[in-house]
Amino acid sequence: MSAPLVQARDLAKTFDVSPPWLNRVLEGKPRLLLNAVDGVSFEIEKGKTLALVGESGCGKSTVARLLVGLYEPTRGDLVFDGADAHAVFKTSQGKDLRRRIQMIFQDPYASLNPRWTVEDIVGEPLQEHGLISDAGERKARVGELLKSVGLAAQDMTKFPHQFSGGQRQRISIARALATEPEFLVCDEPTSALDVSVQAQVLNIMKDLQRQRGLTYLFISHNLAVVRHVSDQVGVMYLGRIVELADKHALFGNPRHPYTRMLLDAIPKMHDTGRARTPVQGEVPNPLNPPGGCTFNPRCPHANERCRTERPKLLEIAGVRVACHAVEEGRI
């Protein structure tokens, strides 16, 4: 078997959210460090989709920004196509690597420059990376890219405010595809859209993946969307992956109590007589996470070991799961 295209190894990102130095001195307060991502590891094979799911604030978007080089990791490394990506980003080859890794952002209203026409927006990567210098060729290429995402070539003369949210996200996808990338990081690309428009955008992304052999990291909090697009699913909680499994294994037989809690909260079409189980408790303050397993205050299976010892992500029956209860066979 060939090596995975993308390998994240113990990726971590810590932010210093302390008050200013003078305030800390006068008020006698310590520095505050936020571990947004705390030791995340996964692999994505070429042409496949890994989805990351979890509640808001669990570190999904920080992982996305680490993968495209917008953030530098505090610890760990990212291997892309056999090379250390963050080391390459700092060299003269960094631009070539950025061409191969692109990102689709969450908010189509914030990620497009309102003063630029669609031709300028989609054509900018072509110009920036020196792929097409001739203006006529660039215009023709922008028209092809717009057609590939279900828009018309004539739309290139318009401005972003003349489009709906779903159309804007298609423009974002066309811009991401301009450099012919191999790996797309999709940070909740459909969360700001209506349900019917979500389906259209997701179908376009799946078609593009089949046609171009694209590899996706797909970030979402919507498990129905994840079920539709992913091959593998990683469940995140407070900056860590607590379960990583094949899509069918995760939805058919979830192992981690948090994964079970998330799936129990989804309305089932056939279980009309059964009451939905709401997600219990609240996510702890990430500035002061619980000791041991960070999920233990909300977990019905927690014992003393869970409160004192941090579980490792172990492979158990083909599924990677970080849970003492699963490891000991208590659930």
N, C-alpha and C positions, 0 to 999 in steps of 0.2 A: 504493500500500500504506500502511496506517496504521502509525504508529510503534509499536514494541514497548511492552508494558505496563511491563516492567522492563528497565532498562539500568544495568549496573555499568561504571564507567569507571575503570580503573587503581586499583581498590580495594586498599588496603594497611593492615595492622594490625601495629604493633610493640609488643611487651611488654617492659618493663624487668624483667628477672629477676636483677638484681644482688644481691649480699649487702648487708646493712645498711651504712650509710655508715661507721660506726666500724670495722667489719671490713675494709672496703676500704682505709681509711687505715692501719690497723695492719699489714695483710698486703700492702699495696702492690698490690692487685688493681684492674683497670679495671672500668668498668661493663659489664654483659652485656645485650645487646639481642637479643631473639628476633623475627625477621621471620616471624611466623606466616602472614601473607598478604602477597604481594609483587607487586602490580601485576596484579590479576585484572580482566579485562574480558569481558562477555558481554551478550547480549540475550535476553529471553524474550517471545515473542508471546502475546497474550491467548488463553487456552484451551489452551496448549501446556505440555509438560513438558520442562524441562532437568534432566538428571541430572549430578551431579558425582561422579566416582569417583577412587579412589586409595588408597594404603596408609595405615594409621593414622598420624596426626601430620602429614599433608600440608597441613592447613589448611581442610579441608572444613567442619567445625563452626564455625570462626571466621568463614568466609564467611556461614554461616547466621545467626549472631548479628549480623553487620554488617547484613544485609538487614532484620532485624526491629527494629533500633535498640537491641539490648542492648549492643553495642559501638559506639563512635564511631570512624570510620576515621582512621588516621594521615595518609593521603593518598588522593586520589581522591574520587569521589562516586557516589551512587546516585540515579538518576532513576526515579521511579515515576509513571506516568501523566502524564509531562511536567513534573513538579515535583521539585525537589531534596529527597529524602525526609529526609535528616539535618538540613537547615535547617528543614523543616516540623515535625519531631519536637520542636524546641525552642520552637515557638510554640503559641498557643492552639488551632490546628488539628491539633496533634500527635495528640490523642486520636482524632479522626476518621480520621486516616491509620492509626493502630494498629488501628482497627476493621477496616480493609480489608486489613491484612496480619497474618496469624496464623501460629503455629508449632506443629508437632507434635514433641515431644521424643523422644529416643532411648529412654529408660528409663521404661516405664510404671509401674514400681514406685516411682521417685523423683519423678515429675512430678505425682502426685496426692496431695493432702493426706489422710493416713490418718484424721484426726479428723473429716473432713467426710463427709456423705452425698453420693451421686451427684447428688442434686437441688441441693445447695449448690455442688458443683464445676462442673456444667454451667450452672447458673443464674447463677454469679458474673459472667461477662462481660455478661449481659443487664442485671444490676443496675448494674455498674460503668459501663457505657456509656449508662445511662439509656434502654435500648431498651424495656423492659417494667417498669413500677413495681408493677402489681397482682400480688399473690401468686398468685391463682388462674390468671391468664393466664400467669405465669411457669412455674407447675407444668405447665400444658398444653403450653407451648412446649418445656420440657425433655423431656416425654414424646414429642413429635414428633421431636426431635433424636435421642433414644435409638433410636426405631424406624428412623430413616434410616440408622443404622449397624448395624442387625441385632440390637438389644437390645430388651427389653420395657419399656414405660412403668412397670411395677411395680418395675423395678430401681432406680428413683430413691431408694427408701427405704433401700437397702443401702449398706454402706461398701466402700471399695476392696479390703480384705482378703478380701472374699467373692467376688472374681472371679479368673479365670485371667489370665495375662499378655495373651493376645489380646483378652479382653473389656476389660481395663483400657485397652489401646491404642485400642479402639473408643470408650471413654469420653473419652479424650484427643481423638480426632477430633471427637466430638460437641461437646466444649467449644470446639475451634478453629472449628467451623462456626457456633457460637451467634451471632456478630456478623455473619453472612453476608458473610464476606470474599471478596475477588476473587483474592487471592494467598496461597497456603499454602507455607510453608517446612517441608519434612519432613526432619528430621535423623535418618537411619537409623531410620525408624519401625518397621521389622520385624526389626531385627538381634537383638533380645532374644527373639524368638519362635521356636517350632518351625516346621519347613518347611510343614506342612499349614496351620497357623494363619497363616503369612506370606501364603500364597496367598489366604486368605479376606480378610485385611485389605487386600491390594493390589487385589483385585477390587472391594471396597467403595469404595476410593479412586478407581478408574477409573470406576465407576458414578457417583459423586458429581461427578466432573469433567465427565462427559457431561451430567448433569442440570443442573448449576449453572454450566457454563462456567468452571470454576476454572482458574487458572494455578498450576503447581507448580514449585518448585525441589526436586528429590528427591536427597538425599545418601545414598550407599551405597558399600560396598566390595564388594558382591556383584554381579558383572556379569550373572548370570542374571536377577536382579531388575531391573536397569537395562534390560536388553533388553526386558523385559515392559512397563515403564511409560513409557519415555522417548520423546520425539520427537528431541531432540538430546542429545549426550553431551559433557561436558567432562572431560578427564583431567587430574588435578592431581598435581604432584610438587613437594615442598618449597615450598609456598606459591604456586606459579605454575601456570597452565594451559598444558600442553604440546601438547595437541591438542583441537580443538573441531570437531565434525562432526555431520552428520545420523546418526541411529542406524544406518541400513542401510549408509552409507558407512564408518562406523567399524568395525562388526563384520565387514563384507565385505572391506574393504581398509584395515586400520590402517596409518597412515603412520609415526608416531613409534616409535622402538625400544622405549620404555617401554610404550606401548600394546600393541605386539606381544608383549612379554614377559608382560604381564598376561593377554592372551588365550591365549597358549600354555600358561599354567598351568592353564587350565580343562579338566577331563576332557571329551572329545568322545565322544558316544554311538556314532558310526560308526567312529571311528579306534581300535578296540579293540587293534589290534596295535602302535600307535605309542606310544612312551614319552612321558609328560608331561614338559614342560620346566619345571623349577622356576624361580621368579623368582630371578634371580642376584643375589648381593651383598646388602648391607644399606643401608638409608637412612642417608646421612651425618648427623652431628650437626647439627641445625638452628642451633645456636649458632655453628658454625664450618663453614658450607657450602663446598663446593669452588668455585674460581674458574671463570669462564666459564659453560658449561652445567653446572648442578648435577648432571645425570645422567651426566656424562662418566666417572666412575670405574667405572660399571656398564655402559657402552655399548660394544658390540663395534665400532661404527663411529667412535669418537672419534678425532680427530686434534688437531694443535696448536691450530688455530682454536677447536675445541670447548673446549679447556682454558683459553683466554684470553679469548674473546669471548662474552658472553651472547647467545643467539639471541633474535630478536624473533618474536612470534606473527604470521606472515605467511599470507596466503591463497594456497594453492597448489592448483590444480585443484579449487576449490570447498571445500577443507578448510583450516581454520586450524591451522597447525602451527608449533611453535617448535623447529626442528632444522636445523643447518647441513648435515647429511648429506642431508636431504630437499631442502633449498634448492639444493644443488650437484648433485643427481641421483646421489649415490653409493649410495643405496638406493631 
